[in-house]
Amino acid sequence: MQTQTHYQRIGGDAVLKQLARRFYEIMDELPETYALRKIHPDDLSGSADKLYAFLSGWLGGPQLFIEKHGHPMLRRRHLPFRVGSDERDQWLLCA
Ligand code: HEM
């Protein structure tokens, strides 16, 4: 029996693209996530592309983020932003 990756189990490329797009749509719509929305670019399509590319590799699919942007280094990439419990909670509300 072959073991499926999480990427395969979740439904692959099309599902992840949709998930990332919907994540930022929710961030854009919810009054509760307004503070988080404000620190993101006006156009969220680039953010959705990056989240999709990251999740693809993280879930065992193609390493799209690494191909396009190099190692994720997520901690370092988030250093410019304050990430406290409010920001964490707002981020999770979109998930
Ligand atoms: C496990 C949770 C999280 C994951 C997997 C994640 C993932 C990512 C990824 C992949 C990027 C793109 C990095 C780049 O190339 O610049 C990014 C950017 C960003 N993240 Fe997160 N993130 C998380 C949590 C958070 C939280 C809690 C905040 C709250 C401050 C946050 C705020 C941002 C912002 C403001 C950007 C820049 C957006 C952009 O340039 O388009 N993230 N995140």
Boltz pocket constraint, residues with backbone or C-beta under 6 A from the ligand:
constraints:
  - pocket:
      binder: B
      contacts: [[A, 36], [A, 39], [A, 40], [A, 41], [A, 43], [A, 46], [A, 47], [A, 50], [A, 51], [A, 54], [A, 69], [A, 72], [A, 74], [A, 77], [A, 78], [A, 81], [A, 82], [A, 83], [A, 84], [A, 87], [A, 88], [A, 91]]
      max_distance: 6.0
